[in-house]
Amino acid sequence: MEKRVLVLNLDHYPVAVVSVQKAMVLLLMEKAQLLSSYELLEIRTVSCSYPYPSVIRLAHYKHIPYKGVLLNRANLFRRDRGQCQYCGSVKMLTIDHVIPKSKGGKTSWTNLVTACNRCNVLKGDKTLEQVGMQLRMEPFVPSLSYFLAAFAERQALEWLPYLDTEVVQLQKK
């Protein structure tokens, strides 16, 4: 049981990713309903066979305060898909402030991008206009749904109908 299960709130907003064991407990205790299962997989006991869950929905709405996605190096690299946002390189990546801190730029999702060492040094303490550089993609604040959709594209295609994949599609263009 190595696959993961997407848990949706009653309003279909993603709230967690859990193990298959945890999902089965929620289903058997009738605290959740099965919305989608992995094809060709099943969980078998001595007397029963159950579909292998991929997406479940909680039976009752759970109020979970939204805290946003944590701004850290790993999440920033994940949002930018591990590519320099100036040249597209995937080697020697660092973090760059689009508007330099010395010019009033903040450390925020909309002002930080992944940059290779070469582009970061080339840009230095200047604005994009001063050095004639352009961003490949405008920085944005990612949602939990965005990260889950990116994971689902690689690992769990069954999740995609339940996630907001609009931002992911924009990134591919």
N, C-alpha and C positions, 0 to 999 in steps of 0.2 A: 504494500500500500504506500507507494511513493508519490503519487500524484497529489496535487493540492486542490482544494475546493473553495470556490468563491462564495462568500456569504453576503446576501443582500438584505437590507432592512425591508420592512413591509412596503415602503414606498419605492423599492427597487434601487435604492442608492447603495453602492458597495460599502460595507463596513469592515470586512475582514477577509483574510485568507487563512483557512485552517486545514488541518490534516484530515484525511478520509475518516480516520477513527473518530475524531471530534464531530465531524459532520454526521456520521452514522448515529452517534449518541443523540444528537439534536433531532434527527429524523425519527428514531425509534421512540424517543420521549415525546414526540409530536410537538416539539418546540420550533420545528422548521418543516418546510415542504420542499420536495424535490422539484426543481425546475428543468434541470438538464443533467444528463449522465454521459459518461465517456462510452463511446461505442465499442463494442466487442469486449468490454470488461464487465465483470460481475464479481460480487462478493458472495461466497458460498459458505453455508454452514452445513451441519449434518442434515438438517431437515428443510432448509430454505435457501433461496437464491435471491439476492438483492441487486438492483442496478448500481453501478459504481458511480457515485455522485460527482458532478463537476460544478454545478451551481445549485445553491439552496437559498430559500427565502425564509426569514424568520416569521413565525406565526403571529407575533405581536410586535408592534413598533417599539424600538428601543431608542431613547433619546441619547445620542452620542454627540457631545459638543465638538464642533469642527475646530481643529487646531491648525489645520493646514499642513502642507508637506514641509518637513524640516529642511531649512536651507543649510546644506553642508556640501563638502567637496564631492562625495559620492553621488548625491542626488543631482548636483549641478552637471556632472559629467554624464549622468544617465539622461537628464533632460536634453542635453546637447548631443546625445548619441555617440559620445566619445570622439568627437571630431572638433578640430579647430573651427571656430565660427567665422574666421577670416579667409582661410585657404583650404580647409577640408582635411588637413593632415591629421593622422591618428597617433603621431609619435611625439614624445616629450611634451605632454600637455600640462598646462598650468591654468590658472584662473586670472582673468583680466577684468578690470573695471572699465566699462564702455566710456563712461564719463569719469575721468580720474578723480580719486579722492581729493587731490590737491585743488581741483576745480569744483568741488562741492558734490561730487558723485557719492552716492550712498552704497552701502553693502546690502544689496537687495536682489531679488530674483530678476528684476527688470533692468538691472545695471551690471550684472555679472554674466560673463560668458566663458566658455572653454576656449583657450587659445594655445597654439603651440609656442614653444619657447622663442622661435624665430620671429613670429608675428608679434608676440608680446614685447620683445625687445625693440622691434621696428616701430611699434606704436608708442612705446615708452609712456611718457607723462603728457601725451597730447590727445586731442579729440580726434575722432574719425575724419572730420573735415580737414584738420590740419595736416594729416598724413595721407589723405586721399584713399583711405581704406573703406570697405563696405562690409557689413555683416551679411552672412549667408541667410540668417534667419533672425527675426526680431526676438529678443529675449522675452519670456513670459513666465507667469507664475503657474507651475504645473499643479494639477489636481491629483488626488489619489487614483481617480479613474484613469487618468492619463498614464500613470506608471503601470497600473494593472493591465491596461490595453496593450502596452508595449510588451509586458510579460506574456500576455495571452497570445500575441502573434507568434511567439517562439515556442510556447509550452502548452497552451490550452485554448485552442481555437473555439472550443465550446463556450467560452466566456464572452467572446466578442459581441454577440447580440445583446448582452446585458450591460455593456460598458459604453461610455461616451467616447467613440473613436474619432470624432470630428477633428480634434487637434492632431491626432496621429496621422490622419490622412493629409492634413495641411503640411505636415513636416516632410512627407514623401515627395511633395511637388517641388 
